[in-house]
Amino acid sequence: MSFGFGVGDFLAVLKLANTVRKQFKDAPGQFKSISDDVKLLSNVLRDIEDQDPAESLRDAQKDVLNQISRSCGELLDELRTTIYKYQLIEEKSVDTKSIRTIGRRVWKRLNWDEKEIDGYRQRLSTNIGSFNLFLAQVNNQLSKESNELAVTTQHGVKQLIEYQNAQRHEECLKWLSLLDHDAKQADFFSRVQEGTGNWLLNSTEFHNWISTNDPAHQKLDSNTIKTHRTLFCPGMPVAGKTFLASIVINHLQQVLRPNDVALAFFFCNFREKVTLDQMLATLLKQLVRQQSFIPHCLATLFERRSRLTTSDIVTGLKSASSTFSKVFIVIDALDECYLPDNLRTRFLLEIRTLQESCNLHVFATSRDNPEITTLFEGCSSLGIRANPEDVKRFLRGRIGTLPSVVQKKTDLQEEIITEISKAVDGMFLLARLHIDSLQGKRSVKSIRQALKTLPIGLDASYTDAMSRIESQLPDEVETAKEVLCWISYATRSITPFELQHALAIEDYQLFLDQDNISDIEDLISVCAGLVTVDEQSGVVRLVHYTMQEYFDRNRDYLFPDAHHKIASKCIHYLSFDAFSDASVLVSVGHHPLLKDHPLLEYSAGNLKHHIRLQKVGKDLILGLLRRHENVNVVFGAWEHSRYAVKERGRVLSVSRTMSPQHRRGIHLAACLDHVGAIETILDDEGGGVADIKDYWGQTPLLFAAQYGSPAVAKFLLNRGVNPNSAQEEYSGDTPLIMSIRFGHTEVTRLLIESGADINRRNPLTGVTPLGFAAERGFEAVVRYLTGRGAIANPGGLVSKSPLALAALNSHWSIFDFLAKLVDDSFIRLNYRDLLCCAASGGNKYITTHLLERGDISVKLKISSAQYALCGKSSWADDPRRIARLSALEVLIAQEGVDANFQCDGEGLLHRCIDSPWQEGLETIFKLLYQYGADPNIKDKNGQSCLAKAVTFDWGNEWPRMSPLRIIRLLVDTYDQWGNIQGQDRSGRTPLHRATMSAVALVEAPERSNECEAIVRALLDRGAELISRDSTGKTPLSYAAQLSHVALVQMFLSRGAGADDKDCVGRTPLSHAVDFDPQNFRGVYDKRSEQFAAQWPFTSLNEVVEILLSNGADPDFRDHEGMTPLLRAEMNLPEDHEALRMLRKVTSS
C-alpha cells in the first residue's frame, strides 16, 4: 500500500480496515480480542468519514489526519500480510476448494504467538486513541458552527467508552484465570486429519446431545432431556479421546450462533497441577469472554481484585450461563484430572447443579474408571475406540515420513495402512508408534517383515520403541535416554531451551559451552517418536501419559539412577562461574543471566527434591557448597520464584528485589540433608560454623528443622549445637517450633530428646510449640509433646493458648484431649474467649462441650453466635464458614436464648445481613426464623433488617451479598417486607437508605439497575415519597443531590414534590447543584481526596432540566438567603450547561 499526500490516504486506510475486519470472520475464540480491536478501529474511522474530511477539514487538520493514517495503514498492512502468509501456505495443499473453505482451514490451524497478538493490539490501541483524539478536536471546532456535528462527537465519545469497556473486560478475563485452553485447542486440532471423527459427529447420541431442548425436541419428557444433556464418552487409553474432544469443540465453534449459545472447555492433564477453583474459573472466563459485559455478581469483586471463592465462581457460572439460550461445556480426560477424587467429584457435582438451573450440555471423556463412570449414571454414553477409517486417514497422512521405497509403491502403502489398522486394536497411539517403527526400514522385505511382527498392546509397543532406541548409534542412545530421563522425572514440564541446556552440561566444567548445545529437532528425532514439542504450551513432553506409567513401572532397569543424574546436572549447572556474581541477587528476574541460563530456576528450585531421592557423592556437592556466592544465588532463586512472572516455564521478571542472604555452604547442605558434606565443611572450616547465622539469623539447625532434614539435625545436635537457638530478630522461631510448623515429626522428636525447651514461646506471637501443634492439627505431635512435659495451660493470652487454637481451627479430638489436661477453673474463667473461638472455628462438638461445662450468660451465647456468623474479615474466603452453621444452631438452641437478643446493639439477623457469607445464607435465615428472630426489631442505630438490607455497604472489607438477593431471602423466609415506613435514629426510612446507596455507583455503575429495582419495589409496596429524615430531606432531595436521573424521574412520576423543602428551606434543585461529599462521609472517607472532583456531574444537566420542567422554582431562597442559581454559581464551572439553564430560566 502506497501513501501519498491527501485525504485519499485516510480513505485507503478505511477501506483496508474494513478488509482486515472481514478477514476475522469465523475466527476462533482466541482471536476475539484483536478482532474486536479492528472492529473498533473501523467504527472510529467511519465516524471520521461522516465528517466529510475532504470538504470540512482545514489544511492543518488534513496534515494531522494524513500522518495518523500513514501509521495506521502500515500497521494494517502488516496485519493483513500475517494472515495472508498462513493462507498461502494452505493454498499449496488445496487446489479446488473455495476461498471460504481455505479461510476456515486457516483459522483452524493458525497458531499465533500471544506476544505477536499483544504487539498488534497495543499498536491498534495507539492508533484508535490518536483517531479519537483527532475526532474530538475536530468536533470541538465544528460544534461552534453546527449543532448537527454535536451528535458525531457523542459517537466518538461512545466509541472511546466502548474501547475502555473492552479493555476493562479483557482485564477481568485475566483476573478470572491465566490458564489458556484456547491455545491447547488450537494445538490439538491443528494435528487432526480432515474428516476424522465424523462417526462421532454423525452418531445418534451426539445428535441427541447437541439438539436436546431445541424446538424439534420439545415433546421429549423431562427425564429423557436430562439424560441427553450429558454425553459421557469413556474409552481405553490412547484411543484418541482428546482429539475427538477437540473435534467436538471445533464443530461447536462452527455451528453455534454467537451471542445466543456459548461454549467452554477444559483439557485435563496429569502433569498440570490445577485446583478446583482454577478449573471452574477457566470455564467461567470463557463464558464471560463471549458476553459484552461483566456479570453483576463478579463486577464488584473484580473492581476490588478480591480473591474468588468457589462459591463466587459457581455463582458467576450460573449468572453467565443464564444469559445464553444454551451452553455447551466440554471436559476432556477426567481420569487425568489432578484433583483428589473427592474434589473431582465436587467439580462434576457443581457442573451437575448448574444443569438444574441452566440449559447446560456437558460432553466429557475419560479412561474407563469405575469411580468416574458412577458419576455419569443415568446419562447418555458413547464408548470411544480408534475408528478404523480415522486410523487409515491418519496413516495416509503419515506415509510421507517413510523411506522413498514406500513412496514409489502404492500397493506397499496400502499394505502398510491395512496391516497397522488391524493391529491397533482401538488404540490410536499405536498407529503412530507402528508407522514410526518403519522409518528405519530401507527395503520392501524388511518393511513386510516388520508388519508381520508388530507388537500387540501398549507395553509391547513401548518396549519395541525402547529397543529401536537401543539399536541406534551409541551417542544417539545416550542422548535419547537422557532426554527421556529429564522429561519423565523432572518435577515439572520443561521447555525446549531448558532441555537443550540440560543436555549441554559437561561434568566439572564451570561454564556452558554454546557449541555443545544441540538443536531441539535433533534431540527429539532420536527418541523413536516417544517425545514431542507442544508448540502452544512451549514444553517438551511424552506423546501420552501412559508412557510415563510405563517408565514408572519399569524404572528399575530403564532409569535406575534418574534422580541422581538430574541432581548431578543441577549441581554442575549451579556451580557455573556465571553465578558467582552477587549482583544476581539484587536484580534476579531481570538479570541477563536468566535469559542466557534458563535452567537456573529449575536447578535451584528442584535440587533438594532430586538429591533427597538419590544422594550424590559429597565431592560433587562440595564443589557447589564451597562457592558461597553460588550458594546465595540458589537461595535467592528459591525465594524469587515465589514472586516470579513466568511465561512457558521461563522467568520473565519478579515483583520485588531480593535481600542479601549471607548464607554459606553449610546452610544449603542442611536443607539438602547431606551429612557427609557438612562433616567435611566442619573439618575444613572449624566447628564454629556449625551454628553460624545468615543475614536473617537462621542457623544450619533451623534450616534442617524447616526443610525436614533428620540426618543433619541429629549430626548437628550430636556435635553440641544449641537446640534452642532461635531466629530472635525476625520470626522468633526456635528449631522446635520450626519443625512443628512445617510438620517434620522426626526432627521434632530429635530436638526434644536433645533438650529443646518444650515450653519456650515464640516471643512475637506468644504461642508455644504445643500451641503450634494444636493449631496445625497434628494430634500425634500434641500427645507426644504433652507426654514429654509440655504445659497445656501455659498462661498468657487465652486466644494464644493451645486449647483456644485447637478450638479456633476446629480440631475436636485435640481440644477434647487438651481439655482433660487443664483445670476447670481455666475454662470457667475464659469461657468467653474459648466459646468465641469455638464458634468461629465452627465445630459443634467443641461448642457443645463448652456450653456443658458451666453457666454461660445469654449475652455470651449471642455474642458467640455472632462470631459464628462473621468472625474475622479475612475468613470471608474460609470454607469453615459453612461448618459454623452447626455451631450457630447449637448456640441459639440453648435454653433461655432469645434469637432477638442484641449484643453490642445488633441482633443475629442484623449481623447475618452484614456477614461475608455468599452461600448458605438462605439456610441461616431459615434457622433464625425457626428460633423466632424478628426482622422488624431495630438495631442500635434504629435500623430494621429491611433498612440494613437495602443499603449498599461498600465500606465492608469483604464482599457482601447483593442487597436485592438479601431482600428476596428476607421476603421468602418471613413472607413479609417488614416495616417499610420505619425510621431509624436519623429519621431515614428504607427508601431513604436505598436512594442514598446510589453513591456506590461511582465505583460500580453496572449495579445501577439493582439500586433502581430496590427503590421501585419499595414504592410498589407503599413506601412514602414525602417521608422526611431528621434534616427534613425527602428521598427526592437525595436522588437530586446524587445526580441520579432515573431515580429523580421515578420519584417525580409518582407524585414527589419538585419543591419539597427540608429543615433549612432547601429544595431538591438546591441540593442538586450543591453536592457536598461530607454528607456521605462513610463513603467519602474511603475514597481519595479527589472524590468530589470525580463525581459524575455529566448527569447533572438532565437532573436540573427534569426538575425545572416539573415546576422547580430556581429563584426560591432558603434560610441562608441562597437560591439554586447562587449555589450553582459557587460550585459549578462557568461554562457548565446546568448553570446556563438556570440563568436562562431566571432571566426570563
Number of C-alpha atoms within 10 A of each C-alpha: 11 8 17 9 12 15 18 15 21 26 17 16 25 22 16 19 24 17 14 20 21 13 15 19 14 16 18 18 15 20 16 16 18 18 20 16 21 24 18 22 26 22 19 24 24 15 19 25 14 11 17 11 18 15 8 12 16 11 11 9 15 18 15 13 22 20 17 19 25 19 14 25 24 15 17 22 15 13 14 17 13 12 17 15 11 17 19 13 11 16 15 8 9 12 9 9 10 9 11 11 11 18 21 17 16 22 20 20 18 17 16 14 11 13 9 9 15 13 11 19 18 13 15 20 18 13 19 25 16 17 23 22 15 18 22 19 14 20 22 14 11 18 16 10 11 10 10 10 19 16 12 19 22 13 18 24 17 13 19 18 12 13 19 12 15 18 15 15 20 16 12 21 21 13 16 25 18 12 16 16 20 18 18 17 25 22 20 18 21 19 12 20 15 15 11 19 21 15 13 18 16 10 12 11 17 21 13 20 22 20 15 22 21 11 8 9 12 11 9 12 9 11 10 14 19 20 18 25 24 29 23 25 24 24 22 18 21 21 22 21 26 20 20 24 26 24 23 20 20 16 12 16 18 14 9 15 11 13 12 13 20 26 22 22 25 24 20 23 16 14 14 12 12 15 15 16 18 18 20 21 26 22 23 25 25 24 26 24 21 19 17 11 15 21 19 18 20 21 20 21 17 19 12 12 13 14 13 18 16 19 17 20 23 20 19 24 25 21 21 27 25 16 17 19 15 21 22 23 20 21 20 25 22 22 20 16 23 18 20 11 13 8 14 18 15 14 17 17 13 16 19 18 14 20 19 10 11 20 18 25 25 22 23 21 27 25 21 15 13 8 11 20 16 9 14 18 11 13 18 20 21 17 14 22 20 24 21 16 15 21 27 19 17 20 23 15 13 15 18 12 13 18 15 11 14 23 13 10 11 10 10 16 18 15 13 23 22 16 15 22 24 12 19 25 17 22 24 24 19 26 25 19 23 25 20 18 21 19 15 12 17 14 13 13 10 13 19 16 12 16 21 12 9 20 20 12 13 19 15 12 18 20 13 18 21 18 12 16 21 16 11 14 11 11 9 18 18 14 19 24 19 21 22 21 20 22 21 21 17 17 14 16 21 20 21 22 20 21 22 19 22 22 17 18 21 15 12 14 13 16 16 20 12 10 7 13 16 14 11 14 11 12 19 20 14 22 24 20 18 21 21 16 17 17 15 20 17 17 20 23 23 19 18 14 16 15 17 18 13 14 19 14 11 12 15 11 9 14 18 12 14 22 23 18 19 22 24 22 22 24 24 22 29 28 26 17 15 16 24 17 12 14 13 23 23 15 17 24 28 15 15 11 14 18 14 13 16 21 22 23 23 20 24 21 18 17 20 20 14 23 22 17 13 16 17 18 13 16 12 15 23 20 15 21 26 15 18 18 24 25 27 26 26 24 19 23 23 17 14 23 19 10 15 18 15 13 11 13 19 22 21 16 19 18 11 13 15 17 13 17 17 16 24 21 23 30 28 24 27 28 21 24 23 24 21 17 24 26 18 15 20 14 10 9 10 10 15 9 16 23 19 16 19 16 11 16 18 24 25 29 35 30 24 28 31 22 20 25 25 24 17 27 28 19 16 22 18 10 11 12 20 17 22 20 20 23 20 15 12 11 16 19 27 25 30 30 30 26 27 28 19 15 20 20 20 17 26 26 18 18 25 16 12 17 12 20 19 20 17 19 20 19 14 12 11 16 24 26 29 31 28 25 26 30 26 19 21 18 17 12 22 26 17 16 21 15 10 12 11 20 21 23 18 19 11 10 11 20 18 19 25 28 29 26 28 29 31 25 20 28 24 20 15 23 26 16 15 21 19 10 14 15 11 12 9 13 19 15 11 13 20 19 17 26 30 26 27 35 35 30 27 28 26 22 20 25 27 16 16 20 17 9 12 12 10 15 12 20 15 17 25 25 24 28 30 25 24 32 29 23 21 14 14 11 15 21 20 11 12 17 24 16 17 25 23 17 26 27 17 19 27 21 15 13 8 9 16 19 22 20 17 21 20 9 12 21 26 26 28 24 20 21 24 19 24 25 23 19 15 12 21 16 13 19 21 17 18 22 17 12 15 12 20 18 23 17 19 24 21 14 12 18 25 25 27 27 27 24 25 26 23 23 19 18 13 12 13 20 23 20 20 21 21 18 15 22 20 15 17 24 15 14 17 16 10 10 17 18 17 19 16 19 23 20 14 13 17 24 27 28 29 28 22 24 28 21 22 24 24 18 17 14 14 15 14 15 19 16 12 16 24 18 14 20 23 16 13 19 17 9 10 10 20 17 18 16 18 22 19 13 12 18 25 26 29 30 30 25 27 27 25 31 27 25 17 14 23 27 19 17 20 16 11 10 10 19 21 22 22 19 19 18 14 12 18 23 28 29 31 30 22 26 28 20 21 14 17 11 11 12 11 13 17 17 13 11 12 10 10 9 14 15 9 10 16 13 20 12 14 21 19 19 28 27 16 18 22 18 11 15 11 21 20 22 15 17 17 17 10 9 9 15 19 26 23 19 18 24 17 12 13 16 11 12 8 15 17 24 22 16 17 21 16 10 13 12 7 5
